[in-house]
């Protein structure tokens, strides 16, 4: 795969991410909102969420291992906070996938 074909193949995903950012507004997303999307947009959002989960599938375990091994309290707390953030992140992505499953 050439660099230009790589960037081309990621373009729909990046566009979907930009659309999600527009929908999110300010602050963290806590729930999946009902938004009118075209079938193409739904497919892109679903695919983006699936790809994102695949890329990050081992992140929760990695951060959990780090939290267990950390001895310095601030770093241990940071790793534990990241674990919780990743769990919530994965929950929201799974909700998106389920919502736009056809």
Helices and strands as residue ranges (DSSP letters): H 3-24, H 39-55, H 59-69, H 73-99
